[in-house]
């Protein structure tokens, strides 16, 4: 039976490692006599990764080594490894200036070098850690999981050590079975050296009863915990639910977390927040796929916010992804009262027609009205609206509708408070968009979704013709004219070139069965 578990969080951006924290908390509650340690490479200087990992393993001598790997794919709207991947790609593909093309190519080479170096480095750290652990315990087992692994589990198998257990999605029940040396056949995992069963990622996770994380215990097993308490502007993650019931065509959350929404009891969520609050934390990020995923969960959100008010934590700030079509006046009042100071809306398009084609389930008219209610309740802070242009069936007409919709949002909150985040969707495995790409010969089955070679990247960074070149030109102009306010500049350029529709046109979209069948 397993007696000593070392969780190693591979290097990534400085984001609170809620995954390994929750895993180790769950294991402690089920097996209080097991010794655990969290080792966070996100707090270690890059030149010291190997040495620090060796020291942690030599000191703890685990018989179960659990790696958490969060990030792999680099397609993002702005910023990234080795530079700006969107700008580099668009300069290569769309800029007519040879010097700009060269600039993009150089930036792209740096980005590719950084990406593949990181893949090699993480694989080396996994292998190095296992080899080191086996010096002390020859029977040490290896588990590799995390967000990146759950998406790219099929591709990673070729590089991971034989015998490694690859975890997809949530890992609590899997770790319980490993600790008890039970059969893993029915778990969302596979062992490297055997082929993962078909459709593994689509299997529903096993529900667990989530209680407040015991941070008194976590503090004893995680020496780097204080690193995340130093910066008073840092947002610490707290989870209020798991799962997402929607079918957004490009999103992989609903696959990894499952479509069944599992609510964490409000008293437990508040108890967890209180422990962090007592340690000086005032900023919280609710890490749910969506804070209010559907109308049936409105009462749960109300209960949670009411209990936060009752807790006396009156000086906190919080943020989350929110489906604004599920807000009510009561919720709006509570959000403002409890300190929500930022939220993100992933509507993707301001055209109801395209929202429907992407299977997002939003009613944009309802979103507008609910945002008016939120403003009336006193919300004066920042809202980020995610727009992914050139998705399925984008046209100049639908672009004009999106501009009209965005301008209405600016009227509600104020132009300085509405931040348009311009995304070009990174094509992800296991999504409806991938199926659409197969059916329309954009990509072929068997492609490598981890590849960043230019001929693959142009397809995975979703910006197809006939509008691909148009958006390339617009984005390049925005990068040149106002790189520090890229999203707003893109919107201004699009409106200058195309104008905008009437708002009612953006909000109206008759249902057409043929359109839905295409996706």
C-alpha positions in Angstrom: 0.0 0.0 0.0 1.2 3.5 -0.8 2.5 5.4 2.2 4.4 8.5 0.8 3.0 10.7 -2.0 5.0 13.5 -3.6 2.9 15.9 -5.8 5.1 17.7 -8.3 3.5 20.6 -10.1 5.4 21.2 -13.4 6.5 24.8 -14.2 3.7 27.1 -15.5 2.4 30.6 -15.1 2.1 31.7 -11.5 -1.4 30.4 -11.0 -2.5 29.0 -7.7 -2.1 25.1 -8.0 -5.6 24.2 -6.9 -5.5 20.8 -8.5 -2.8 19.3 -6.4 -4.0 21.1 -3.3 -7.5 19.5 -3.6 -6.0 16.1 -4.5 -3.8 16.0 -1.5 -6.6 17.3 0.8 -8.9 14.6 -0.4 -6.3 11.9 0.1 -5.6 13.1 3.6 -9.2 12.9 4.5 -9.5 9.4 3.2 -6.1 8.1 4.4 -4.9 10.3 7.3 -1.8 8.2 8.0 -0.3 8.6 4.5 2.5 11.1 4.3 2.3 13.7 1.6 4.3 16.6 0.2 3.6 19.2 -2.5 6.5 20.4 -4.5 5.7 23.4 -6.7 8.2 24.0 -9.5 6.3 27.2 -10.4 8.1 28.8 -7.4 11.6 27.6 -8.5 14.0 29.5 -10.8 14.3 27.7 -14.1 18.0 27.0 -13.8 17.3 25.2 -10.5 14.5 22.9 -11.7 16.5 19.7 -11.8 18.5 20.3 -8.7 15.5 21.3 -6.7 13.5 18.2 -7.9 16.4 15.9 -6.9 16.6 17.5 -3.5 12.8 17.2 -2.9 12.8 13.5 -3.9 15.9 12.7 -1.9 14.4 14.3 1.2 10.9 12.8 1.0 11.6 9.5 -0.8 8.1 8.9 -2.2 6.6 5.6 -3.3 4.0 7.4 -5.4 5.1 10.3 -7.6 2.2 12.4 -9.0 3.0 15.1 -11.7 0.5 17.8 -12.5 1.0 19.3 -16.0 -1.2 22.3 -16.7 -0.3 23.9 -20.0 0.8 22.8 -23.5 -1.0 24.5 -26.4 0.2 28.1 -27.0 -2.6 29.4 -29.2 -3.8 32.5 -27.4 -5.0 36.0 -28.3 -2.0 37.9 -27.0 1.1 37.1 -25.0 2.6 33.6 -24.7 5.8 31.6 -24.7 8.6 33.4 -26.4 6.5 36.3 -27.6 3.0 36.9 -29.1 1.9 33.8 -31.1 -1.0 35.5 -32.8 1.1 38.4 -34.0 3.9 36.1 -35.1 1.5 33.9 -37.0 -0.3 36.7 -38.7 2.9 38.5 -39.8 4.0 35.3 -41.4 0.7 34.4 -43.1 -0.8 37.8 -43.9 1.7 40.7 -43.9 2.8 41.9 -47.3 5.9 43.6 -46.0 8.9 41.1 -46.4 10.6 42.6 -43.3 7.5 42.1 -41.3 7.2 38.5 -42.5 10.8 38.0 -41.5 10.0 39.6 -38.1 7.1 37.1 -37.7 9.3 34.2 -38.8 12.0 35.1 -36.2 9.4 35.5 -33.5 7.8 32.2 -34.6 11.1 30.4 -34.4 11.6 31.7 -30.9 8.1 30.6 -30.0 8.5 27.2 -31.5 11.9 26.8 -29.8 10.4 27.8 -26.4 7.4 25.5 -26.9 9.4 22.4 -27.8 12.0 23.1 -25.2 9.3 23.2 -22.6 7.8 19.9 -23.8 11.3 18.3 -23.7 12.0 19.9 -20.3 8.8 18.7 -18.7 9.3 15.2 -20.1 12.8 15.2 -18.8 11.7 16.3 -15.3 9.1 13.5 -15.2 11.7 10.9 -16.2 14.3 12.3 -13.9 12.0 12.4 -11.0 11.0 8.8 -11.5 14.5 7.6 -11.9 15.6 9.5 -8.7 12.6 8.1 -6.7 13.4 4.6 -7.7 16.8 4.9 -6.1 15.0 5.0 -2.8 12.0 2.9 -3.6 12.4 0.6 -6.7 8.6 0.1 -6.8 7.7 3.8 -7.0 4.7 4.4 -9.1 4.2 7.3 -11.5 1.0 9.2 -12.2 0.8 12.1 -14.7 -2.3 14.3 -14.9 -3.5 17.9 -15.1 -5.2 20.0 -17.7 -2.7 19.5 -20.5 -2.6 15.8 -20.0 -6.4 15.5 -20.1 -6.5 17.2 -23.5 -3.5 15.6 -25.1 -3.3 12.3 -23.4 -3.1 10.3 -26.6 -0.2 12.2 -27.9 1.8 12.3 -24.6 1.7 8.6 -24.3 4.5 8.3 -26.9 6.9 10.1 -24.7 6.0 9.2 -21.1 7.8 6.3 -19.3 6.3 2.9 -19.8 4.1 1.9 -16.9 3.1 5.5 -16.0 -0.5 5.9 -15.1 -2.1 8.7 -17.2 -5.0 10.4 -15.4 -7.7 12.1 -17.4 -9.8 14.7 -15.7 -10.4 14.5 -11.9 -8.0 12.3 -10.0 -9.4 11.8 -6.5 -11.0 8.4 -7.0 -8.1 7.2 -9.2 -5.6 8.0 -6.4 -7.8 6.2 -3.8 -7.7 3.0 -6.0 -3.9 3.3 -6.5 -3.4 3.7 -2.8 -5.5 0.6 -2.1 -3.8 -1.3 -5.0 -7.2 -1.9 -6.6 -8.1 -2.6 -10.2 -8.0 0.6 -12.4 -9.9 -0.8 -15.4 -12.9 1.3 -15.0 -11.1 4.6 -14.1 -10.5 7.5 -16.5 -6.9 6.5 -17.0 -4.6 4.2 -18.9 -1.1 2.7 -18.4 1.6 3.8 -20.8 2.4 0.7 -22.9 -1.3 -0.2 -23.4 -3.5 1.7 -25.8 -6.1 4.0 -24.1 -9.6 2.8 -24.7 -11.6 4.6 -27.4 -13.5 7.6 -26.1 -11.8 7.6 -22.7 -12.0 11.3 -22.3 -15.8 11.3 -22.9 -16.5 9.0 -20.0 -18.2 10.8 -17.1 -16.1 11.4 -13.9 -17.1 9.7 -10.6 -18.8 12.2 -8.2 -17.2 12.8 -4.9 -18.4 14.8 -1.9 -16.4 18.0 -1.7 -15.7 19.5 1.7 -13.7 22.6 2.6 -10.0 22.2 1.9 -8.1 21.9 5.2 -5.4 24.6 4.8 -4.0 23.9 8.2 -3.0 20.5 6.8 -1.9 21.9 3.4 0.4 24.3 5.1 2.3 21.4 6.7 2.9 19.6 3.5 3.6 22.5 1.1 6.5 24.7 2.1 5.9 27.1 -0.9 2.4 27.9 0.2 3.5 31.3 1.5 4.7 32.3 -2.0 1.1 32.8 -3.0 0.2 34.8 0.1 2.8 37.5 -0.4 1.2 39.5 -3.2 -2.0 41.1 -2.1 -3.2 41.5 -5.7 -3.0 37.8 -6.3 -6.2 35.9 -6.9 -6.4 32.5 -5.1 -8.7 29.8 -6.6 -11.7 28.4 -4.9 -14.0 25.9 -6.6 -17.7 26.0 -6.0 -18.8 23.3 -8.5 -17.5 20.9 -11.2 -18.9 20.1 -14.6 -20.5 22.1 -17.4 -23.8 21.2 -19.1 -23.2 23.0 -22.4 -22.1 22.0 -25.8 -20.1 25.0 -27.0 -18.5 23.7 -30.2 -14.9 24.6 -29.4 -14.7 24.0 -25.7 -13.2 21.0 -24.0 -14.3 21.7 -20.4 -17.6 19.9 -20.8 -15.6 16.8 -22.0 -13.0 16.8 -19.2 -15.2 17.8 -16.3 -18.3 16.1 -17.5 -21.8 17.4 -18.3 -23.2 16.7 -14.9 -22.8 19.8 -12.7 -21.8 18.9 -9.1 -22.4 21.7 -6.6 -20.0 22.0 -3.6 -22.0 22.8 -0.4 -22.1 26.6 0.2 -21.1 26.2 3.9 -18.0 24.2 2.8 -17.0 26.8 0.2 -17.3 29.6 2.7 -15.4 27.7 5.3 -12.6 27.2 2.7 -12.6 30.9 1.9 -12.5 31.8 5.6 -9.3 29.8 6.1 -7.6 31.8 3.2 -9.2 35.0 4.5 -7.6 34.5 7.9 -4.3 34.1 6.2 -4.6 37.5 4.6 -6.2 36.6 1.2 -8.7 39.1 0.0 -8.9 38.2 -3.7 -10.7 35.0 -4.9 -11.2 33.5 -8.3 -14.0 31.0 -8.5 -12.5 28.4 -10.7 -15.7 26.8 -12.0 -16.0 26.3 -15.8 -19.0 28.7 -15.3 -20.0 30.3 -12.0 -23.7 30.0 -12.9 -23.8 27.4 -15.7 -27.6 27.3 -16.1 -30.7 28.8 -14.6 -31.4 25.8 -12.4 -28.2 26.7 -10.5 -29.2 30.3 -9.7 -30.5 29.4 -6.3 -27.2 27.7 -5.4 -25.3 30.8 -6.4 -27.7 33.0 -4.3 -27.2 30.7 -1.3 -23.4 30.9 -1.6 -23.3 34.7 -1.9 -25.8 35.1 0.9 -23.5 33.0 3.1 -20.5 35.0 2.1 -22.3 38.1 3.3 -23.3 36.4 6.5 -19.6 35.3 7.1 -18.5 38.9 7.7 -15.9 38.8 4.9 -16.9 42.2 3.8 -13.7 43.4 2.3 -13.1 40.7 -0.3 -12.9 40.9 -4.1 -13.8 38.1 -6.4 -14.0 37.2 -10.1 -15.2 34.4 -12.3 -16.3 33.3 -15.7 -20.1 34.0 -15.7 -22.9 33.1 -18.1 -24.6 36.5 -17.9 -27.8 35.1 -19.4 -28.4 33.4 -16.0 -28.2 36.6 -13.8 -31.2 37.9 -11.9 -31.7 41.2 -10.1 -31.2 39.5 -6.8 -28.0 37.9 -8.0 -26.8 41.2 -9.3 -27.3 42.9 -6.0 -25.5 40.1 -4.2 -22.6 40.1 -6.6 -22.0 43.8 -6.0 -22.5 43.4 -2.3 -20.0 40.6 -2.0 -17.3 42.4 -3.9 -17.3 41.1 -7.5 -14.8 43.3 -9.2 -14.2 41.5 -12.5 -15.9 38.9 -14.6 -15.5 37.3 -18.0 -18.3 36.6 -20.5 -17.4 34.1 -23.2 -20.2 34.9 -25.7 -17.7 34.5 -28.6 -19.8 36.5 -31.0 -22.3 39.4 -30.9 -24.4 37.7 -33.5 -27.2 35.5 -32.2 -27.1 33.5 -35.4 -23.4 32.5 -34.8 -23.9 31.9 -31.1 -26.6 29.4 -32.1 -24.4 27.8 -34.7 -21.7 27.3 -32.2 -24.1 25.5 -29.8 -23.4 28.0 -27.0 -27.0 28.3 -25.7 -26.8 32.0 -25.1 -29.7 34.4 -25.6 -27.8 37.6 -26.3 -30.9 39.8 -25.7 -31.1 38.3 -22.2 -27.4 38.9 -21.6 -27.9 42.6 -22.4 -30.8 43.0 -20.0 -29.0 41.2 -17.2 -26.0 43.4 -17.7 -28.2 46.4 -17.4 -29.5 44.9 -14.1 -25.9 44.4 -12.9 -25.1 48.0 -13.7 -28.2 49.2 -11.9 -27.1 47.2 -8.9 -24.0 49.3 -8.7 -21.3 47.3 -10.6 -18.6 49.8 -11.6 -15.7 47.5 -12.4 -14.2 45.7 -15.4 -15.9 43.2 -17.6 -14.0 41.2 -20.2 -15.9 39.9 -23.2 -14.4 37.1 -25.3 -14.9 37.4 -29.0 -13.7 34.7 -31.4 -14.0 36.0 -34.9 -14.2 34.0 -38.1 -15.9 31.0 -36.5 -18.5 28.9 -38.3 -20.2 30.9 -41.1 -18.8 34.3 -40.2 -19.6 37.1 -42.7 -19.3 40.8 -42.9 -22.9 41.0 -41.9 -22.3 39.0 -38.7 -19.2 41.1 -37.9 -21.3 44.3 -38.1 -23.7 42.6 -35.7 -20.9 41.9 -33.2 -19.8 45.5 -33.4 -23.3 46.7 -32.7 -23.6 44.3 -29.8 -20.3 45.4 -28.3 -21.1 49.0 -28.6 -24.3 48.4 -26.6 -22.3 46.7 -23.9 -20.1 49.8 -23.8 -23.2 51.9 -23.4 -24.2 49.8 -20.4 -20.9 49.7 -18.5 -18.9 52.5 -20.0 -16.3 52.0 -22.9 -13.4 52.2 -20.4 -14.9 49.3 -18.4 -15.5 46.9 -21.3 -12.5 45.0 -22.5 -12.9 43.0 -25.7 -10.6 40.0 -25.6 -10.0 39.0 -29.2 -9.5 35.2 -29.6 -8.9 33.1 -32.7 -10.0 29.7 -31.4 -7.2 27.1 -30.9 -8.6 23.9 -32.4 -8.8 21.4 -29.5 -9.1 17.6 -29.7 -12.3 16.0 -28.5 -14.5 19.0 -29.4 -17.4 19.5 -31.9 -15.2 21.9 -33.8 -12.7 19.2 -34.4 -15.5 17.0 -35.8 -16.6 19.9 -38.0 -12.9 20.3 -39.2 -12.8 16.6 -40.1 -16.1 16.8 -42.1 -15.0 19.9 -44.0 -11.5 18.6 -44.8 -9.8 21.3 -42.7 -7.7 18.7 -41.0 -7.3 14.9 -41.4 -7.8 12.3 -38.7 -4.4 11.4 -37.3 -3.2 15.0 -37.2 -1.0 16.1 -34.3 -2.8 18.7 -32.2 0.5 19.4 -30.3 2.3 20.4 -33.5 3.3 24.0 -34.0 4.8 23.7 -37.4 3.5 26.6 -39.6 1.5 24.4 -42.0 -0.3 22.9 -39.0 -0.6 26.0 -36.9 -2.4 27.9 -39.7 -5.2 25.3 -39.4 -5.2 24.9 -35.6 -5.3 28.7 -35.1 -8.8 28.8 -36.4 -9.0 31.7 -39.0 -10.1 30.1 -42.3 -10.6 31.8 -45.6 -12.4 33.6 -47.2 -12.2 36.0 -44.2 -8.8 34.8 -42.9 -6.8 37.3 -44.8 -9.2 40.1 -43.9 -8.9 39.4 -40.2 -5.1 39.0 -40.6 -4.9 42.5 -42.0 -7.1 44.0 -39.3 -5.1 42.4 -36.5 -1.8 43.4 -38.0 -3.0 47.0 -38.2 -4.1 46.9 -34.6 -0.8 45.5 -33.5 1.0 48.4 -35.3 -1.4 51.2 -34.2 -2.2 50.3 -30.6 -0.6 47.1 -29.3 -1.3 48.0 -25.7 -5.1 48.1 -26.3 -5.3 45.4 -29.0 -8.9 44.4 -28.5 -10.4 47.8 -28.5 -8.3 48.8 -31.6 -9.6 45.7 -33.5 -13.1 46.8 -32.8 -12.5 50.3 -33.9 -10.8 49.2 -37.2 -13.6 46.8 -38.0 -16.2 49.5 -37.4 -14.3 52.0 -39.5 -14.1 49.4 -42.4 -17.5 47.8 -42.2 -19.8 50.0 -40.1 -22.2 48.4 -37.7 -25.7 46.9 -37.9 -28.8 47.8 -36.0 -28.8 46.2 -32.6 -32.0 44.3 -33.3 -30.4 42.6 -36.2 -27.7 41.2 -34.0 -30.3 39.9 -31.5 -32.5 38.2 -34.0 -31.8 34.8 -35.6 -34.4 32.4 -36.9 -33.8 28.8 -36.2 -32.8 26.9 -39.2 -32.5 23.1 -38.9 -30.0 22.9 -41.8 -27.7 25.4 -40.1 -27.6 23.4 -36.9 -26.9 20.2 -38.7 -23.8 21.6 -40.3 -21.9 22.0 -37.1 
